[in-house]
Amino acid sequence: MDLILKYFPHLTETQIEQFKQLEPLYADWNAQINVISRKDFSEFYERHVLHSLGIAKFIRFNDKTKVLDVGTGGGFPGIPLAIMFPEVQFHLVDSIGKKIKVVNGVAESLGLKNVRADQVRAEDLKEKYDFVVSRAVTRLPDFVKWIRTNISRKQQNALPNGVIYLKGGDLTAEVKPFGKRIFLQDLSQFFEEPFFETKKVLHLPI
């Protein structure tokens, strides 16, 4: 939790309390439904919460922005972002029902009114969103095919509407099809922990 305050020192009391509750909530749910690797759980705030909040360092969503989180798993990056941006609407989707059960349970316990979660495949969605976010659910070209019709044409943020994607490693081949349209930002520019040395946030306007 100290890590969150280190990089986001201006949180409200409500946000601080919600972030504090995340670890015990996920520990409880993880004992029932395994949504976070056991070996990773000791680094919960760094590898899951702070990693998700890399998007909050990259863009400050304006109020009433609509964000879709595809392949959310247990709620990342959507749940930490929903805490950070209480006036932004988040729709978290995953094809696995038990993961959505966890997301709904966590959101309810935290009193997050700006989150809804559904068991649905991204390619079956008909709604429009300003941004689609995700943490490395598949190769980016495949991901874009799933969601390209779900991006709204109406712009209301400093960055153009499109995909904001968290991923690590060598992405040269993966981003090549998009040429100069895609922007890559090293998360090590925001966070000094070694975990973030190879992690990036990608923005692809659509």
C-alpha positions in Angstrom: 0.0 0.0 0.0 3.0 2.3 0.7 3.9 1.9 -3.0 0.5 3.4 -4.1 0.9 6.4 -1.8 4.5 6.8 -3.0 3.4 7.4 -6.6 -0.1 8.8 -5.9 0.2 11.0 -2.9 -2.9 13.1 -3.5 -5.6 10.4 -3.0 -8.8 11.1 -1.1 -9.5 9.3 2.2 -12.1 7.2 0.4 -9.5 6.2 -2.2 -6.9 5.3 0.4 -9.4 3.2 2.2 -10.4 1.4 -1.0 -6.9 0.7 -2.0 -6.1 -0.6 1.5 -9.1 -3.0 1.3 -7.9 -4.5 -2.0 -5.3 -6.9 -0.6 -7.5 -8.6 2.1 -10.4 -8.7 -0.3 -8.4 -10.5 -3.0 -6.8 -12.8 -0.5 -10.2 -13.9 0.6 -11.5 -14.3 -2.9 -8.3 -16.0 -4.1 -8.7 -18.7 -1.5 -12.0 -19.6 -3.2 -11.3 -18.8 -6.8 -7.7 -18.6 -8.0 -7.5 -15.3 -10.0 -4.0 -14.3 -8.9 -1.0 -16.6 -9.0 -0.1 -17.7 -5.5 3.6 -16.9 -6.1 2.7 -13.4 -7.2 0.4 -12.5 -4.3 3.2 -11.4 -2.0 3.9 -8.7 -4.6 0.2 -7.8 -5.0 0.4 -4.0 -4.8 3.4 -3.8 -7.1 2.6 -6.4 -9.8 -1.2 -6.0 -10.0 -2.4 -2.7 -8.5 0.6 -0.4 -9.4 1.0 -2.1 -12.8 -2.6 -1.3 -13.5 -2.1 2.3 -12.4 0.6 2.7 -15.0 -2.4 3.7 -17.2 -3.3 6.5 -14.7 0.3 7.9 -15.0 -0.1 7.8 -18.8 -3.5 9.5 -19.1 -5.9 11.3 -16.7 -9.4 10.3 -17.9 -11.9 13.1 -18.0 -15.1 12.6 -16.1 -17.8 10.6 -17.9 -15.2 8.8 -20.1 -16.3 5.3 -20.9 -13.6 2.6 -20.5 -13.9 -1.1 -21.5 -11.5 -3.6 -19.8 -11.2 -6.7 -21.9 -10.0 -10.0 -20.4 -10.1 -8.3 -17.0 -9.4 -11.6 -15.1 -9.9 -10.7 -11.4 -10.4 -7.0 -12.2 -7.1 -5.7 -13.5 -6.5 -3.0 -14.7 -10.2 -2.0 -14.3 -10.7 -2.1 -10.5 -7.6 0.0 -9.5 -8.5 2.5 -12.3 -12.1 2.7 -11.1 -10.9 3.6 -7.7 -8.5 6.3 -9.2 -11.2 7.7 -11.5 -14.6 7.6 -9.6 -16.3 9.8 -12.2 -15.3 7.5 -15.1 -17.5 4.5 -16.2 -15.8 1.2 -16.4 -17.1 -2.0 -18.0 -15.1 -5.1 -17.1 -15.6 -8.2 -19.2 -14.1 -11.7 -19.3 -15.3 -14.9 -20.9 -14.8 -16.8 -17.6 -17.8 -16.5 -15.3 -16.0 -17.2 -12.0 -13.6 -14.4 -12.6 -16.5 -12.0 -13.1 -18.0 -13.3 -9.9 -14.8 -12.1 -8.1 -14.9 -8.7 -9.9 -18.5 -8.1 -8.8 -17.7 -9.2 -5.3 -14.8 -6.8 -5.0 -16.6 -3.9 -6.6 -19.6 -4.4 -4.3 -17.4 -4.6 -1.2 -15.6 -1.4 -2.1 -18.8 0.4 -3.0 -17.7 1.1 -6.5 -20.7 2.6 -8.3 -18.8 3.2 -11.5 -18.0 -0.5 -12.3 -20.1 -3.1 -14.1 -18.9 -6.5 -15.0 -20.2 -9.1 -17.5 -19.2 -12.6 -18.7 -19.0 -11.9 -22.4 -16.5 -12.2 -25.2 -15.2 -8.8 -26.4 -16.2 -9.5 -30.1 -19.8 -10.0 -29.0 -20.1 -6.5 -27.5 -22.1 -3.8 -29.4 -21.5 -0.8 -27.1 -19.1 2.1 -27.9 -16.3 3.3 -25.5 -13.7 6.0 -25.5 -10.9 3.6 -24.6 -10.4 -0.1 -24.4 -7.8 -1.2 -21.8 -6.2 -4.5 -21.1 -3.2 -6.3 -19.6 -1.6 -8.5 -22.3 -4.5 -10.8 -23.0 -3.2 -11.6 -26.5 -1.1 -10.3 -29.3 -2.1 -6.7 -30.1 -3.1 -7.2 -33.8 -5.6 -9.9 -32.7 -6.8 -7.8 -29.8 -7.5 -4.8 -32.2 -9.6 -7.1 -34.4 -11.8 -7.9 -31.5 -12.6 -4.4 -30.4 -12.0 -2.0 -33.3 -15.8 -1.5 -33.8 -16.3 -0.6 -30.1 -14.4 2.7 -30.2 -16.5 5.8 -30.1 -15.9 8.5 -32.7 -16.7 11.3 -30.1 -13.5 12.6 -28.5 -13.5 13.9 -25.0 -9.9 13.3 -23.7 -6.4 14.8 -24.3 -5.4 11.5 -26.0 -7.3 10.2 -29.1 -9.8 7.4 -28.4 -8.4 3.9 -28.9 -6.6 1.1 -27.2 -4.4 1.5 -24.1 -2.5 -1.8 -23.5 -0.1 -3.0 -20.8 2.5 -5.4 -21.9 6.2 -6.4 -21.3 9.1 -7.7 -23.3 10.3 -7.1 -26.8 7.2 -5.8 -28.7 9.0 -4.9 -32.0 7.3 -7.5 -34.2 3.9 -7.1 -32.5 3.6 -3.3 -33.0 5.1 -3.3 -36.5 1.8 -3.6 -38.4 0.7 -0.3 -36.8 3.7 1.8 -37.9 3.9 5.3 -36.5 0.3 5.3 -35.3 1.3 3.5 -32.1 3.0 5.1 -29.1 5.0 3.1 -26.6 5.8 4.4 -23.1 8.2 2.6 -20.7 6.6 2.2 -17.3 10.1 2.6 -15.8 9.7 6.3 -16.6 7.0 6.4 -13.9 8.0 3.6 -11.5 11.5 2.8 -10.3 11.0 -0.8 -9.1 12.9 -3.4 -11.1 9.6 -5.2 -12.0 8.8 -2.3 -14.4 12.1 -2.3 -16.3 10.6 -4.3 -19.3 7.0 -3.2 -18.9 5.3 -0.8 -21.3 2.0 1.0 -21.9 0.9 1.2 -25.5 -1.5 3.7 -27.0 -3.1 3.0 -30.4 -5.6 5.5 -31.7 -8.5 3.9 -33.5 
